[in-house]
Amino acid sequence: MKKMTITLEENLINEIATIALEDGKKKTQIMREALYNYFDERSITKTVELYKTDRLKTISHNNLKEELGV
């Protein structure tokens, strides 16, 4: 892991500290989890957008089984 310095508004810092205290975790862990959750949500949102705009190739269940040979 690498260390990174960021600047946050005081209300965000207070919220992170409160959640860390409530959950019994370090503030760093709260930030790490928040970032992972953000990246997951962003990935899902992008995939849904691709699907809605017909830019995502989909395959039927039967075709998938056929391709996998099951």
Secondary structure as GFF3:
##gff-version 3
##sequence-region A 1 70
A	DSSP	alpha_helix	10	23	.	.	.	ID=ss1
A	DSSP	alpha_helix	27	52	.	.	.	ID=ss2
A	DSSP	alpha_helix	61	68	.	.	.	ID=ss3
###
